[in-house]
Amino acid sequence: MRDDYLKSAQLKIEDPSILINVVSRRVKQLRRGNRALVESLEKLTAEDTALREIAEGKISYDLATPEELARR
């Protein structure tokens, strides 16, 4: 995992727990064959691709409200 991509993604998602979860979910999607939302001339790992997508604002997240959690 490239440190520069990680630092850029941390500027968008400051909470490390949330960042880990967002990256993990996106990596699973990429490995299942979903198309990357960023282009690169170099071969990136799924983790680096996910971090770049976050850093470039292509991926975001919403936290569930307590009401939404209660309905689950």
Secondary structure, 3 states (H helix, E strand, C coil): CCHHHHHHHHHHCCCHHHHHHHHHHHHHHHHCCCCCCCCCCCCCCHHHHHHHHHHCCCCCCCCCCHHHHHHC
